[in-house]
Amino acid sequence: MKTADRHTQIADAAMRCFARRGFAGTTTRMLARAAGVSEALVFRHFPDKRSLYDEIVERKVGEEDDGLFPEEAAARGDDRAVLASIAAALVRRVESDADFMKLLTFSCLEGTSLSRRYFQARDRTAIEFLSTYLARRIREGALRPVRPETAARAFLGMSLHHLHLKHVLGLPVRRRPARELVETWVDIFLGGMKR
């Protein structure tokens, strides 16, 4: 296997391990076993467990936004399209990689810097984008006057709560197509925000 492929294989296996046991509960022996390599090979690619953890974060921070910042819909003032794009992007991101959401939750509970770093690099920018958009729409008189950041967090919270229940807590949530979920969240939000 090529060095780059082996590197990716180890990082992918590490993310699954960290998602199940957290940083503190995962040993390098577990990481090696999950990747199907020796501990020595893990250390050849990553000097320590922390650098492996950091690589996972950097990889996630560098991912494409894929609808999280719908600039064109925002420029048109299309509230429904902006909100639907953001919610659908969140659902796609977590549904395609639920382990990372679990890993972030462990990071918060363990007090590691991962969740703070990811929040500053990704989540904060999404909140700022949506807050700025909502503030403009409030000024234009299209939406009720509320605190834009609070409204942005409330909207994102609907999506994230559902995804957290389903993928982190493993609680049974009624199966609905993603499109239906997104439309419902947008309807609820706009039902309370439209003038």
N, C-alpha and C positions, 0 to 999 in steps of 0.2 A: 504494500500500500504506500502511496506517495505520502511524504511528510505532511503536506497540507491536509490531506484527507484524514490522516491519523490524528492530527491536531483537532480537526473538527469532530471526529468520532469521540475523542476523549471529552471535549467540551460538551457535546450533546449528552453523553452518558452522565457527565457531572451535573448537568442541569436537572436531569431526572432524579438523581440522588439527592441533590440539595432541595428539590421540590418535595421529596418524601420525608427527609429527615432534618432539613435545615443545615446551616453551615457547621454548627457545633456538633451535630449528631452524625455527620458524615466523615468517615475516615478516608485517607488516601487508599487504603486497602480496598474499601468499598468502591471507590471511584475506579480503581484499576479493574476490579472484578466486573463491574457494570460495563466498562469499555472493552473488556476482553483482552486486556494487556497487562503487563507487569507494572508494579509500582515504580520500578526504575524508569520505565518508558514514560509514565505519567510525569515524573520529575525531569525527564529529558525535554519534554515539551513545556512544562510549567514549573518554575522554581519552587513554588509552594501552593498550597490550597487556596490562599487568598488571591494569587495571580490568576488562577483558574476561574474563581468566582468573579473577579474583575473583568475578565475577558468575556464572560457571559453577558454582563451588563453592557459593555462596550458594543458588543454585537447587536444587542437589542436596541440600544440608543441609536445605532446607525441604520436601523431598518427604514425602509421607505414608509412615508406617511399614509399612502394608500387611502385617501379620502378623509383623513383626520382634519385637514385644513382646506375645506372646499372654497377656495378663493373666488372662483367664477360665480358660484351661487351666492356668495356673500356680496360680491359687487352688484349683483342684480337685486339684492334685497329679498331673495327667495328664502323665507324663514324655514319653510317645510324642507326644502332641498338641503339647506345648511345642516339642520338638525338631523335629518335622516342620514346624511353622509357621515356625520361624526359618529352617530350611534352604530351604524352598520360597520364602520371601520373598527370600532371597539369590539363588536361581536366577532367580526372576522379574525381579528388579531388574537383574541383569547381562545376562540373555538379552534384555531389552527395550532395553538401552543398554550394549552391550559397549564402546563408545568411552570411556565414563567410566572403566571399569576400566583401560583402556590409558593414559588420561590420568593416572590416579593412579600407575601404575607409572612413567611418565616423570617425574612429579613427584618420586617417591622417588629415582630415579637422578640427576636434575638438582639435587636438594637444595632445591627450592622449598618454600614453606610450605604449598602446597595439600594434600599428603597428610597433613601433621601436623594441619592445621585440620580436614580432613574426618574424620580418625581421632578427634580429640577430640570432635567434634560428633556423629558417627554411630556409628562402630565401637566406641568406648570404651563408649558407653551400651548397645550390644547385648551386649558382653562383661560389663558390670556386671549387666545384667538376668539373663543366663544364669548367671553366677557366683553371684549372690544366690539364684536359684532352686535351683541345685545344692547350695549350702551348706545351705539349708533341708531339702532332701530327704536329705542326708547326716545331718543332725542327727536327722531323723525315723527314720533307720535303713533307708530305702528304697534307698539307694545306698551303695556302698563308700566308706570314708573316704579321700578323696584331696583334693588342693588344688583347690578349686572353680574358681579362675581358670585353672589349668592345664588342667583338664578342659573348661572352656568354650572355651578357645582350641583345644584338640584337636578338639572337635566342629566348630567353625566352620572350622577348617583343612581338614577333609575337603571341605567344599563349595567353599571358596575355592580350594583346590589344583586341583580339577577345572575350575572356571571359569577359572582362570589358564592352565592348559594349553590349554584350548579357545580362549579368546578373546584372550589376550594373546600367548602363544607360538605359537598357530595349529597346535599339534600335533594329530595325529589322535587323537581319543578315540572309543571305541566309542559309537555312538549308542544312547542309552537314553532312554525317556520320563522326564521330570523326576520324576514320581511314583515311578517305580521307583528312581531314584537316591536320592531323599530317603529312601525306606523302607530302602534298603540302608545308608545312613549311620546312620540311627537304630538299625537292628538291630545294626550293628557297635558303636556307642557303648554302647547299653544292654546288649549282650552282655558287655561288659567292666566295666560299672558296677553292674549289678543285683546285689543280695546273694542 
